[in-house]
Amino acid sequence: MKFGLILSLLVVFVLCSCGGGAENLKEGTSAPNFSLPDAKGINYTLSSYRGKSPVVVYFYPKASTPGCTKEACGIRDSFAKFEQEGITILGISVDSKEKIGTFIQEQHLNFPLLSDETKEVSKRYGVLNSLGFDNRITFIVDKEGRIANIIRNVDVETHAEQVYQLASKLK
């Protein structure tokens, strides 16, 4: 029991200390543009939403893991609210399109998840950690393409409601 607790704390420490905290970006600055494919190969470009809607860009470590599943399902279950307010949701990970497609099917997700297999977007956003995965960080981008909010300490239990509250103020 004691060993398991120590091991768990060590894993949390390593994951939290391995970089990728988006220190290179600040609220009020332009969000780096990107164009990434979803599981079906359809490209989504951040700048295409400029002047149209706020965009929640959330990076997550790995499809089908417990925390990522809880986070994605929270958004899925709240998606009607986002849609009604005209808020776009884009989830990004370094997973392959195939892994993302399986995750979407298994969890019945109703919003796009994008594949950053080259890790270029993750590097530009400063979220890639030393293990080669994205840290769980969310950017809320306003209609003008500026970063309105950065959430570095994401709570997967309350993430959907938190981003909804912040993004709905940007209409």
C-alpha positions as CSV (number, residue, x, y, z in Angstrom):
1,M,0.0,0.0,0.0
2,K,2.7,2.5,1.0
3,F,4.8,1.6,-2.1
4,G,1.8,2.2,-4.4
5,L,1.2,5.6,-2.9
6,I,4.8,6.6,-3.2
7,L,4.9,5.4,-6.8
8,S,1.7,7.4,-7.6
9,L,3.1,10.5,-6.1
10,L,6.4,10.0,-8.0
11,V,4.5,9.7,-11.3
12,V,2.5,12.8,-10.6
13,F,5.7,14.7,-9.8
14,V,7.4,13.6,-12.9
15,L,4.4,14.4,-15.1
16,C,4.1,17.8,-13.5
17,S,7.7,18.7,-13.7
18,C,8.5,17.6,-17.3
19,G,7.9,21.0,-19.0
20,G,5.3,22.0,-21.5
21,G,3.4,24.5,-19.3
22,A,2.7,27.0,-22.2
23,E,5.0,29.6,-20.6
24,N,5.7,31.0,-24.0
25,L,2.1,32.2,-24.4
26,K,0.2,34.9,-22.5
27,E,-3.4,36.0,-22.3
28,G,-4.1,38.9,-24.7
29,T,-1.6,37.7,-27.3
30,S,-2.5,36.1,-30.7
31,A,-3.1,32.4,-30.6
32,P,-0.7,30.6,-32.9
33,N,-2.6,29.5,-36.0
34,F,-2.8,25.9,-36.9
35,S,-4.3,23.5,-39.4
36,L,-4.7,19.9,-38.1
37,P,-6.7,16.9,-39.3
38,D,-9.4,15.1,-37.4
39,A,-9.8,11.3,-37.4
40,K,-11.4,11.4,-40.9
41,G,-8.7,13.6,-42.3
42,I,-10.7,16.8,-42.4
43,N,-8.5,19.8,-41.6
44,Y,-9.5,22.4,-39.0
45,T,-7.8,25.8,-39.1
46,L,-7.9,28.0,-36.1
47,S,-7.9,31.3,-38.2
48,S,-11.1,30.2,-40.0
49,Y,-13.1,30.9,-36.8
50,R,-11.8,34.5,-36.6
51,G,-14.7,36.9,-36.5
52,K,-17.2,34.0,-36.1
53,S,-16.9,32.3,-32.7
54,P,-14.8,31.9,-29.6
55,V,-12.8,28.7,-29.7
56,V,-11.8,26.4,-26.9
57,V,-8.5,24.7,-27.8
58,Y,-7.8,22.0,-25.3
59,F,-4.7,19.8,-25.3
60,Y,-4.8,16.4,-23.7
61,P,-2.2,13.8,-23.1
62,K,-3.5,10.5,-24.6
63,A,-6.8,9.3,-26.0
64,S,-8.7,6.6,-24.0
65,T,-6.9,7.2,-20.7
66,P,-9.0,7.8,-17.6
67,G,-8.4,11.5,-17.2
68,C,-8.7,12.3,-20.9
69,T,-11.9,10.2,-21.2
70,K,-13.5,12.1,-18.2
71,E,-12.5,15.4,-19.7
72,A,-13.8,14.6,-23.2
73,C,-17.1,13.1,-21.9
74,G,-17.7,16.2,-19.8
75,I,-17.5,18.3,-22.9
76,R,-19.6,15.8,-24.8
77,D,-22.3,15.9,-22.2
78,S,-22.3,19.7,-22.2
79,F,-21.9,20.2,-25.9
80,A,-25.4,21.4,-26.6
81,K,-24.7,24.5,-24.4
82,F,-21.5,25.2,-26.3
83,E,-23.3,24.8,-29.6
84,Q,-26.2,27.0,-28.5
85,E,-23.7,29.8,-27.6
86,G,-21.8,29.4,-30.8
87,I,-18.6,28.2,-29.1
88,T,-16.3,26.0,-31.0
89,I,-14.4,23.1,-29.3
90,L,-11.2,21.6,-30.6
91,G,-9.4,18.9,-28.7
92,I,-5.7,18.3,-29.7
93,S,-3.3,15.5,-28.9
94,V,-0.3,13.9,-30.5
95,D,-2.2,10.7,-31.0
96,S,-2.7,9.3,-34.5
97,K,-5.9,9.9,-36.4
98,E,-6.7,6.2,-35.9
99,K,-6.3,6.3,-32.1
100,I,-8.4,9.5,-32.0
101,G,-11.1,7.9,-34.3
102,T,-11.3,4.9,-31.9
103,F,-11.6,7.2,-28.9
104,I,-14.4,9.2,-30.6
105,Q,-16.3,6.1,-31.5
106,E,-15.9,4.4,-28.1
107,Q,-17.0,7.5,-26.2
108,H,-19.6,8.8,-28.7
109,L,-17.9,12.2,-28.8
110,N,-19.7,14.9,-30.7
111,F,-17.0,17.5,-31.3
112,P,-13.7,17.4,-33.2
113,L,-10.5,15.9,-31.8
114,L,-7.4,16.7,-33.9
115,S,-4.2,14.8,-34.5
116,D,-0.9,16.6,-34.0
117,E,1.3,13.6,-34.8
118,T,4.2,15.8,-35.9
119,K,4.0,17.6,-32.6
120,E,4.6,21.0,-34.3
121,V,1.4,22.7,-32.9
122,S,2.0,21.3,-29.5
123,K,5.6,22.8,-29.6
124,R,4.3,26.2,-30.8
125,Y,1.8,26.2,-28.0
126,G,4.4,25.1,-25.5
127,V,2.4,22.2,-24.2
128,L,4.6,19.3,-25.2
129,N,6.4,17.7,-22.3
130,S,9.6,15.8,-22.2
131,L,7.8,12.4,-22.5
132,G,6.5,13.4,-25.9
133,F,2.9,13.9,-24.8
134,D,0.8,17.1,-24.4
135,N,0.3,18.5,-21.0
136,R,-3.4,19.0,-20.2
137,I,-3.8,22.8,-20.9
138,T,-6.7,24.7,-22.3
139,F,-6.7,28.0,-24.3
140,I,-9.8,30.0,-24.8
141,V,-9.4,32.1,-28.0
142,D,-11.7,35.1,-28.6
143,K,-13.3,36.0,-31.9
144,E,-10.3,38.2,-32.8
145,G,-7.9,35.3,-32.4
146,R,-6.4,36.4,-29.1
147,I,-5.9,34.2,-26.2
148,A,-8.5,35.3,-23.6
149,N,-7.7,32.6,-21.0
150,I,-5.2,29.9,-20.4
151,I,-6.1,27.1,-18.0
152,R,-2.9,25.4,-16.8
153,N,-4.3,23.4,-13.9
154,V,-7.2,21.6,-15.5
155,D,-9.6,19.7,-13.3
156,V,-11.1,17.0,-15.6
157,E,-14.2,16.9,-13.3
158,T,-15.1,20.5,-13.8
159,H,-13.3,21.4,-17.1
160,A,-16.4,21.6,-19.3
161,E,-18.3,23.9,-17.0
162,Q,-15.2,26.1,-16.4
163,V,-14.5,26.6,-20.1
164,Y,-18.2,27.1,-20.9
165,Q,-18.3,29.9,-18.3
166,L,-15.2,31.6,-19.6
167,A,-16.0,31.2,-23.3
168,S,-19.6,32.3,-23.0
169,K,-18.5,35.7,-21.9
170,L,-16.7,36.2,-25.2
171,K,-19.7,36.2,-27.5
